[in-house]
Amino acid sequence: MDDFFASFRPPTMFSLFPDALGVVLTHIQLDNETMATLTRVNRDCYHVVMPFIWTDPPLTNSSFLTPLQCMQAILDLITTRALSAPTREMILRLDMSFIEESLYSTLPENWLLVLLQNAPRLNTLCLSGKRTGAAFVQSQTFRKLANANLIHPGLKNLDLSDCTDIREPALKLIADLFPNLVSLNLCRTSGVTDLAVSLIVDKCQYLETIDLSYARQLTDLGLFSVAKFCRRNLRVLRLNGSLKITNASLTAVAKHCPMIERLFLSECSQITDAALEWIVRSSSSLSLKELELHRCDKVAFGLPLLELLSGKCNVLERLTLTYKQINSQRDDLKLVMEAFRDFKMLHTLAIYEVPEHSPALFFWDLAFQCSRGELLHLNLYRGSFATDYILGNYTVAFEHDQNISNQAVNKFNDRRNGARKATVRLFVDELY
């Protein structure tokens, strides 16, 4: 008994409740330096904190280092073998979209090769250039992977949006480098052509989400390949701003991709009501949950199409339109309102390009009719109003209650008195 008491050590809080610290770290974000300090408290803390640091390394969460310096430090740890194999296997996600190179500080040319060779379980990689331009993402970056005969089957999600220094041959390599991709974002990515898209969808047949928005060289040929090779798994297709896409390829997608749930067609200037009618009549309408149609100049959104949409798309939750497609001057306005009432699952209706002095009563009636279903939000997006410049403040403009304005919207929402009506929200369109 004396030996027992002599060897007994009271347990620490973290040895008794190892999940307690994990719960705290789940709800409180600490900077990298504080997290590193926690790993040195004791062994229990170390095992709890390390996954929070390395599962998704926070490059923007340092008090002293820039995202570029954080990434350089990670690469140094990898190349010097200071990072153990179990720690390298913790890396699942990495967001490099905040990294900005300077004239005097850059990433090494083989940074992606070093990363993928030493992060075998990495499944999500964001290289978006939307914030910083992502000058470190170049064609030679992917050529080095091909020259090393590297294949990373674990990568599921790849974001190359707004990367403007990638050429078509480099995009073709993606199909061989990452054969098990589930999500691929090529929005505004240079080098997106019909041939590149065809090779990618041919070899990456697990793709569920594809973003080809603003691909100026993409035509119907590329989209035919998507319809052919992604028929089993495609769930989300973004084609915003695809100026060369026509009805022919969209009908092919509707015919061969029956599981599609979200279809984004805003600013597609060549599509018409005929393509949308085909989509609605096809089997894909049974799974369609989100549909963007704003700024489609040739989509008149006639009453037959609206009635088809409300009758066939029984699980549609979000729909976007342009004001002129359902404006208050239509001769069949009453029938249009009644058609909106028939949407069973519509949660959000977004209307773009709402002009100044639009009659507020039109939107109030629309919100009331849609609220007979499941509509929760009627989102209105407007451009610049003359009153913005007079009063110098966006979305705060003194208007008569008969016209749409921020004051009129607030008054409508306040007067609902618990009635089952959708909430109206007025936004300034980012395009303006």
C-alpha positions as CSV (number, residue, x, y, z in Angstrom):
1,M,0.0,0.0,0.0
2,D,2.8,2.4,0.8
3,D,4.3,1.6,-2.6
4,F,1.0,2.5,-4.2
5,F,0.8,5.9,-2.6
6,A,4.4,6.6,-3.3
7,S,3.9,6.0,-7.1
8,F,0.5,7.7,-7.3
9,R,0.3,10.8,-9.3
10,P,-2.9,12.8,-9.3
11,P,-4.4,13.1,-12.8
12,T,-4.4,16.4,-14.6
13,M,-7.5,18.0,-15.9
14,F,-6.5,17.1,-19.5
15,S,-5.8,13.5,-18.7
16,L,-9.2,13.1,-17.1
17,F,-11.1,15.2,-19.7
18,P,-9.1,15.1,-22.9
19,D,-12.0,16.4,-24.9
20,A,-12.6,19.5,-22.7
21,L,-9.7,21.4,-24.3
22,G,-10.9,20.3,-27.7
23,V,-14.4,21.7,-27.1
24,V,-12.9,25.0,-26.0
25,L,-10.7,25.2,-29.1
26,T,-13.6,24.4,-31.3
27,H,-15.4,27.6,-30.1
28,I,-12.5,29.9,-29.4
29,Q,-9.9,30.8,-32.1
30,L,-6.4,31.4,-30.8
31,D,-3.5,32.7,-32.7
32,N,-0.8,30.3,-33.9
33,E,1.7,31.4,-31.2
34,T,-0.8,30.6,-28.4
35,M,-1.6,27.2,-29.9
36,A,2.1,26.4,-30.1
37,T,2.4,27.3,-26.4
38,L,-0.4,25.0,-25.5
39,T,1.4,22.0,-27.1
40,R,4.2,22.5,-24.6
41,V,2.0,22.4,-21.5
42,N,2.1,18.6,-21.3
43,R,1.7,15.5,-23.4
44,D,-2.1,15.5,-23.1
45,C,-2.3,19.1,-24.4
46,Y,0.0,18.2,-27.2
47,H,-2.2,15.4,-28.5
48,V,-5.3,17.5,-28.3
49,V,-4.0,20.7,-29.8
50,M,-1.9,19.3,-32.7
51,P,-4.9,18.3,-34.9
52,F,-6.3,21.8,-34.5
53,I,-3.0,23.3,-35.8
54,W,-2.3,20.9,-38.6
55,T,-5.7,19.6,-39.9
56,D,-6.2,23.0,-41.6
57,P,-3.1,25.1,-41.0
58,P,-4.2,28.7,-40.4
59,L,-1.9,30.9,-42.5
60,T,-3.7,34.1,-41.5
61,N,-3.9,33.5,-37.8
62,S,-0.4,34.6,-36.7
63,S,0.3,37.7,-34.7
64,F,3.8,38.2,-36.2
65,L,4.0,36.4,-39.6
66,T,2.3,37.1,-42.9
67,P,0.5,34.2,-44.7
68,L,3.5,33.9,-47.0
69,Q,5.9,33.6,-44.1
70,C,3.7,31.0,-42.5
71,M,3.7,28.9,-45.7
72,Q,7.4,29.3,-46.0
73,A,7.8,28.0,-42.4
74,I,5.7,25.0,-43.2
75,L,7.7,24.2,-46.3
76,D,10.9,24.5,-44.2
77,L,9.6,22.1,-41.6
78,I,8.8,19.6,-44.3
79,T,12.1,19.9,-46.2
80,T,14.2,19.7,-43.1
81,R,12.2,16.7,-41.8
82,A,11.4,18.5,-38.6
83,L,7.7,17.6,-39.2
84,S,7.1,14.0,-38.2
85,A,5.2,11.6,-40.5
86,P,2.1,11.5,-38.2
87,T,1.9,15.3,-38.1
88,R,2.2,15.5,-41.9
89,E,-0.7,13.0,-42.2
90,M,-2.8,15.4,-40.2
91,I,-2.9,17.9,-43.0
92,L,-6.3,17.6,-44.6
93,R,-7.1,21.1,-45.9
94,L,-5.0,24.1,-46.9
95,D,-6.2,27.6,-47.9
96,M,-3.4,29.6,-49.7
97,S,-5.7,32.2,-51.2
98,F,-4.3,34.9,-48.8
99,I,-0.7,34.4,-49.8
100,E,0.8,37.4,-51.6
101,E,4.4,37.3,-52.9
102,S,6.6,40.3,-53.0
103,L,9.6,41.3,-55.0
104,Y,11.9,40.0,-52.3
105,S,10.0,37.1,-50.8
106,T,8.5,34.3,-52.8
107,L,7.7,30.6,-52.6
108,P,10.1,28.2,-54.1
109,E,9.3,26.9,-57.5
110,N,8.7,23.4,-56.3
111,W,6.4,24.3,-53.4
112,L,3.5,22.3,-54.7
113,L,5.6,19.2,-55.3
114,V,7.1,19.4,-51.7
115,L,3.6,19.9,-50.3
116,L,1.9,17.0,-52.1
117,Q,4.7,14.6,-51.5
118,N,4.6,15.1,-47.8
119,A,0.8,15.6,-47.2
120,P,-0.6,12.3,-48.3
121,R,-4.0,12.9,-46.8
122,L,-4.5,16.4,-48.2
123,N,-8.0,16.5,-49.7
124,T,-8.8,20.2,-50.1
125,L,-6.5,22.8,-51.6
126,C,-7.5,26.4,-52.3
127,L,-5.2,28.3,-54.6
128,S,-7.7,31.0,-55.5
129,G,-6.3,34.2,-56.9
130,K,-9.4,36.3,-56.1
131,R,-7.7,38.2,-53.2
132,T,-4.0,38.4,-54.2
133,G,-3.7,37.2,-57.8
134,A,-1.9,33.9,-56.8
135,A,1.2,34.7,-58.8
136,F,2.8,31.5,-57.3
137,V,0.3,29.3,-59.2
138,Q,1.8,28.9,-62.7
139,S,1.9,26.4,-65.5
140,Q,5.4,25.2,-64.4
141,T,4.0,24.5,-61.0
142,F,2.0,21.6,-62.4
143,R,4.7,20.6,-64.9
144,K,7.0,19.8,-62.0
145,L,4.4,17.4,-60.6
146,A,4.1,15.7,-64.0
147,N,7.9,15.5,-64.4
148,A,8.1,13.8,-60.9
149,N,5.4,11.3,-62.0
150,L,3.4,12.4,-58.9
151,I,-0.2,11.3,-58.6
152,H,-2.2,12.5,-55.6
153,P,-5.4,10.3,-55.4
154,G,-6.4,11.8,-52.1
155,L,-7.1,15.3,-53.4
156,K,-10.9,15.8,-53.7
157,N,-11.4,19.6,-53.8
158,L,-9.3,21.9,-55.9
159,D,-9.9,25.7,-56.3
160,L,-8.0,27.4,-59.1
161,S,-10.4,30.4,-59.5
162,D,-8.9,33.6,-60.7
163,C,-5.5,32.1,-61.5
164,T,-4.4,33.9,-64.6
165,D,-1.0,32.4,-65.3
166,I,-2.1,28.9,-66.1
167,R,-2.1,27.7,-69.7
168,E,-4.2,25.0,-71.4
169,P,-1.4,22.3,-71.3
170,A,-1.1,22.7,-67.5
171,L,-4.8,22.3,-67.0
172,K,-4.8,19.1,-69.0
173,L,-2.3,17.7,-66.5
174,I,-4.8,18.0,-63.7
175,A,-6.7,15.0,-65.0
176,D,-3.7,12.8,-64.5
177,L,-2.4,14.4,-61.3
178,F,-5.7,14.4,-59.4
179,P,-7.9,11.6,-60.8
180,N,-10.3,11.5,-57.8
181,L,-11.4,15.1,-57.8
182,V,-14.9,15.7,-56.5
183,S,-15.0,19.5,-56.8
184,L,-13.1,21.7,-59.2
185,N,-13.3,25.5,-59.4
186,L,-12.0,27.1,-62.6
187,C,-13.9,30.4,-62.4
188,R,-12.0,33.0,-64.3
189,T,-9.1,30.7,-64.7
190,S,-6.9,31.3,-67.8
191,G,-6.4,28.4,-70.1
192,V,-9.9,26.9,-69.8
193,T,-10.8,25.5,-73.2
194,D,-13.1,22.9,-74.6
195,L,-10.2,20.4,-74.9
196,A,-8.9,21.0,-71.4
197,V,-12.4,20.6,-69.9
198,S,-13.0,17.5,-72.0
199,L,-9.8,15.8,-70.8
200,I,-10.5,16.7,-67.1
201,V,-14.1,15.4,-67.0
202,D,-13.1,12.3,-69.0
203,K,-10.5,11.2,-66.4
204,C,-12.0,12.7,-63.3
205,Q,-15.4,11.0,-63.4
206,Y,-16.1,11.5,-59.7
207,L,-16.7,15.2,-60.2
208,E,-19.8,16.4,-58.4
209,T,-19.2,20.2,-58.5
210,I,-17.7,22.1,-61.5
211,D,-17.3,25.8,-61.8
212,L,-16.6,27.0,-65.3
213,S,-17.9,30.6,-64.8
214,Y,-16.5,33.3,-67.1
215,A,-14.6,30.9,-69.2
216,R,-14.5,33.0,-72.4
217,Q,-13.2,30.2,-74.6
218,L,-15.7,27.6,-73.4
219,T,-18.3,26.6,-76.0
220,D,-20.9,23.9,-76.4
221,L,-18.3,21.3,-77.2
222,G,-16.8,21.5,-73.7
223,L,-20.2,21.3,-72.1
224,F,-21.2,18.3,-74.2
225,S,-18.2,16.5,-72.6
226,V,-19.5,17.5,-69.2
227,A,-22.9,16.0,-70.0
228,K,-21.3,12.8,-71.3
229,F,-18.8,12.0,-68.7
230,C,-20.3,13.5,-65.5
231,R,-23.8,12.0,-65.9
232,R,-23.7,9.8,-62.8
233,N,-22.3,12.2,-60.2
234,L,-22.8,15.9,-61.3
235,R,-24.6,17.9,-58.6
236,V,-23.5,21.5,-59.1
237,L,-22.7,23.2,-62.4
238,R,-21.7,26.9,-62.5
239,L,-21.7,28.5,-65.9
240,N,-22.1,32.2,-65.0
241,G,-21.0,34.5,-67.7
242,S,-20.4,31.8,-70.3
243,L,-21.2,33.8,-73.4
244,K,-20.8,31.0,-76.0
245,I,-23.0,28.4,-74.3
246,T,-26.3,27.8,-76.2
247,N,-29.5,25.9,-75.7
248,A,-28.0,22.8,-77.4
249,S,-25.4,22.0,-74.7
250,L,-27.8,22.9,-71.8
251,T,-30.4,20.5,-73.0
252,A,-27.7,17.8,-73.2
253,V,-26.8,18.5,-69.6
254,A,-30.5,18.3,-68.6
255,K,-30.9,15.1,-70.5
256,H,-27.8,13.2,-69.3
257,C,-27.3,14.6,-65.7
258,P,-30.5,13.7,-63.9
259,M,-29.0,14.3,-60.4
260,I,-28.1,17.9,-60.8
261,E,-29.1,20.0,-57.9
262,R,-27.7,23.5,-58.5
263,L,-27.5,25.2,-61.9
264,F,-26.0,28.7,-62.2
265,L,-26.7,30.4,-65.6
266,S,-26.6,34.1,-64.8
267,E,-25.2,36.3,-67.6
268,C,-25.4,33.5,-70.2
269,S,-26.5,35.7,-73.0
270,Q,-27.2,32.9,-75.6
271,I,-29.7,30.8,-73.7
272,T,-33.5,31.2,-74.2
273,D,-36.8,30.1,-72.7
274,A,-36.7,27.0,-74.9
275,A,-33.6,25.6,-73.1
276,L,-35.2,26.2,-69.7
277,E,-38.4,24.5,-70.7
278,W,-36.4,21.5,-71.7
279,I,-34.6,21.5,-68.4
280,V,-37.9,21.8,-66.5
281,R,-39.5,18.9,-68.5
282,S,-36.5,16.6,-68.0
283,S,-35.8,14.3,-65.1
284,S,-33.3,16.7,-63.7
285,S,-36.1,19.0,-62.5
286,L,-36.9,16.4,-59.9
287,S,-33.6,17.2,-58.1
288,L,-33.1,20.8,-58.9
289,K,-32.8,22.9,-55.7
290,E,-31.2,26.1,-57.0
291,L,-31.4,28.0,-60.3
292,E,-29.8,31.3,-61.2
293,L,-31.2,33.1,-64.3
294,H,-30.6,36.8,-63.7
295,R,-29.1,38.8,-66.5
296,C,-29.9,36.2,-69.1
297,D,-31.0,38.7,-71.8
298,K,-32.8,36.2,-74.0
299,V,-34.8,34.6,-71.2
300,A,-38.1,36.4,-71.3
301,F,-39.5,34.2,-68.5
302,G,-43.0,33.8,-70.0
303,L,-45.9,32.6,-68.1
304,P,-45.8,29.1,-69.5
305,L,-42.2,28.7,-68.4
306,L,-43.0,30.1,-64.9
307,E,-46.0,27.7,-64.5
308,L,-43.8,24.8,-65.6
309,L,-41.1,25.7,-63.2
310,S,-43.5,26.0,-60.2
311,G,-45.3,22.7,-61.2
312,K,-42.3,20.5,-62.1
313,C,-39.5,21.7,-59.8
314,N,-41.0,20.5,-56.6
315,V,-37.8,20.8,-54.5
316,L,-36.6,24.2,-55.9
317,E,-35.3,26.2,-52.9
318,R,-33.6,29.3,-54.5
319,L,-34.4,31.2,-57.7
320,T,-32.8,34.3,-59.1
321,L,-34.3,36.6,-61.8
322,T,-33.9,40.0,-63.2
323,Y,-36.6,42.6,-62.5
324,K,-37.4,43.1,-66.2
325,Q,-38.3,39.4,-66.5
326,I,-41.2,39.8,-64.1
327,N,-41.7,43.6,-64.0
328,S,-44.9,45.2,-62.7
329,Q,-45.9,46.3,-66.3
330,R,-46.7,42.8,-67.5
331,D,-50.2,42.3,-68.9
332,D,-50.3,38.9,-67.2
333,L,-49.1,40.2,-63.8
334,K,-52.0,38.6,-61.8
335,L,-51.3,35.2,-63.4
336,V,-47.6,35.6,-62.7
337,M,-48.3,36.3,-59.0
338,E,-50.5,33.2,-58.8
339,A,-47.8,31.1,-60.4
340,F,-45.3,32.1,-57.8
341,R,-47.8,31.0,-55.2
342,D,-47.5,27.4,-56.5
343,F,-43.8,27.0,-55.6
344,K,-43.9,24.4,-52.8
345,M,-40.3,24.6,-51.4
346,L,-39.0,27.9,-52.5
347,H,-37.1,29.5,-49.6
348,T,-35.3,32.4,-51.3
349,L,-36.3,34.5,-54.3
350,A,-33.7,37.0,-55.5
351,I,-34.5,39.8,-58.0
352,Y,-31.7,41.7,-59.6
353,E,-31.5,45.1,-61.3
354,V,-34.4,46.6,-59.4
355,P,-34.7,50.2,-60.9
356,E,-35.2,53.4,-58.9
357,H,-38.8,54.3,-58.2
358,S,-40.0,50.7,-58.6
359,P,-43.5,50.3,-57.1
360,A,-43.1,48.9,-53.6
361,L,-46.6,47.4,-53.8
362,F,-45.5,45.0,-56.5
363,F,-42.9,43.5,-54.2
364,W,-45.2,43.4,-51.2
365,D,-47.8,41.4,-53.3
366,L,-45.1,39.1,-54.5
367,A,-43.8,38.4,-51.0
368,F,-47.4,37.7,-49.9
369,Q,-48.2,35.3,-52.7
370,C,-44.9,33.4,-52.3
371,S,-45.4,33.2,-48.6
372,R,-48.3,30.9,-49.2
373,G,-45.6,28.4,-49.9
374,E,-42.3,28.2,-47.9
375,L,-40.7,31.5,-49.0
376,L,-38.5,33.0,-46.2
377,H,-36.6,35.8,-48.0
378,L,-37.3,38.1,-51.0
379,N,-33.9,39.6,-51.8
380,L,-33.9,42.7,-54.0
381,Y,-30.6,43.8,-55.6
382,R,-30.4,47.4,-57.0
383,G,-27.8,49.5,-58.6
384,S,-27.0,53.1,-57.9
385,F,-29.9,55.4,-57.3
386,A,-29.9,59.1,-57.8
387,T,-30.8,59.6,-54.2
388,D,-27.5,57.8,-53.2
389,Y,-25.6,60.8,-54.5
390,I,-27.9,63.3,-53.1
391,L,-27.8,61.9,-49.6
392,G,-24.4,60.3,-49.9
393,N,-25.3,57.0,-48.4
394,Y,-26.0,53.6,-50.1
395,T,-29.3,51.8,-49.3
396,V,-30.4,54.7,-47.1
397,A,-32.4,57.0,-49.3
398,F,-35.4,59.0,-48.4
399,E,-38.2,57.8,-50.7
400,H,-42.0,57.9,-50.7
401,D,-43.5,54.7,-49.3
402,Q,-44.9,53.9,-52.7
403,N,-41.4,53.4,-54.1
404,I,-38.9,50.7,-53.1
405,S,-36.4,52.0,-50.6
406,N,-34.7,50.9,-47.5
407,Q,-37.2,52.8,-45.4
408,A,-40.2,51.2,-47.2
409,V,-38.6,47.7,-46.8
410,N,-38.1,48.2,-43.0
411,K,-41.6,49.5,-42.6
412,F,-43.0,46.5,-44.5
413,N,-41.1,44.0,-42.4
414,D,-42.1,45.8,-39.1
415,R,-45.8,45.7,-40.0
416,R,-46.0,42.0,-40.6
417,N,-47.0,41.5,-37.0
418,G,-46.1,37.9,-37.0
419,A,-48.0,37.3,-40.2
420,R,-46.7,34.5,-42.4
421,K,-45.0,36.7,-45.0
422,A,-41.5,36.6,-46.4
423,T,-38.9,39.0,-45.2
424,V,-37.9,41.5,-47.8
425,R,-34.2,42.6,-48.0
426,L,-32.7,45.3,-50.1
427,F,-29.1,45.1,-51.2
428,V,-26.7,47.1,-53.4
429,D,-25.6,44.9,-56.3
430,E,-21.8,44.3,-56.2
431,L,-21.7,44.6,-59.9
432,Y,-22.3,48.4,-59.7
